[in-house]
Amino acid sequence: MRANLAHLSIMPTDYYQVLGLPRTATTDEIKKAYRKLARKHHPDLNPNSADAKKKFQEINEANEVLSDPESRKKYDEYGEQWKHAEQYEQAKKEQGSRPSGGGGFSGNPFGGGAVDEEDLFSSMFGGGRGRSVKFRGQDYQTELRLDTDAAYRTHKQTLNVNGKQIRITVPAGVENEQTIRIAGQGGPGVNGGPNGDLFITFIVAPHPRFKRVGKDLFISQDLDLPTAMLGGEITVETMDSKVKMKVAPETQNGTKVKLKGKGFPVYKQEGQFGDLFVTYNVKLPTGLSEREQALFRELAAIRNTASA
């Protein structure tokens, strides 16, 4: 299975506008808007739409910044230059500590007289004639879709990120919408700065039979009436094997039993598993023969006499 990440734009004009939100939006509102738009514009649902693909990338970029309080604070203050906030603040501090051409101290770290903030940004981010400032590369985001069986086992996946093949190990137990960071696999740094990081969000499809809740699994198991009434032994399928279970006599419909350690692997805790919970669904017989009907009538008579 491969996941693709197209070339990302450098920065949307307005992240709030991308998500259709006011600047006063709460964290929950940002999360809801992102999920709604991501589903609408996901490439899998719009395979032939270049506009949807571009929009999906912008939505991911906007969510990456606005969902993180620290990044959002920098974006609100510095706009499209938010990633360079620390360098900018450092440059401002150095304004008062560098000697000017006349021997005194000026507010311009690049020489000459005092410089205002607009000039300082211009010098740092393009067109400047002073020193080269190192900038960290842009972070990338992508999604990797897995089925439950794949998420159950540690395995390797290859991703195509901007034409670059990246081989990663997916640990067993990853959860739906869980995001991991691959350091240094994002955009290239500027002027010798470090590369950005790659953030991968896993989309784990539901299993057709098992319901997963964290590390635990839940399953419904049919039980015929004779076994439910008299007890017996049945075979239950787990994620990776089959186990035999003893059924107690007079087991009621909806009875839940636990198979310890037969659930889902615990993320990055090798050898640790959750539990499997089996709920019995007692199936009543249909298409009874005359003999069977007679036996049930006889049983009903016995039960009525006993309760009288």
Secondary structure, DSSP 8 states (H G I E B T S, - for coil): -EEEE----S--S-HHHHHT--TT--HHHHHHHHHHHHHHH-TTT-TT-HHHHHHHHHHHHHHHHHTSHHHHHHHHHHGGGGGGHHHHHHHHHHHTTEE-TTSSEES-TTSSS---HHHHHHHHHSS--S----B----EEEEEEE-HHHHHS-EEEEEEETTEEEEEEE-TT--TT-EEEETT-SS--BTT-----EEEEEEE---SS-EEETTEEEEEEEEEHHHHHH-EEEEEE-SS-EEEEEE-TT--TT-EEEETT-S-B-TT-TT-B--EEEEEEEE---S--HHHHHHHHHHHHHHHHHH-
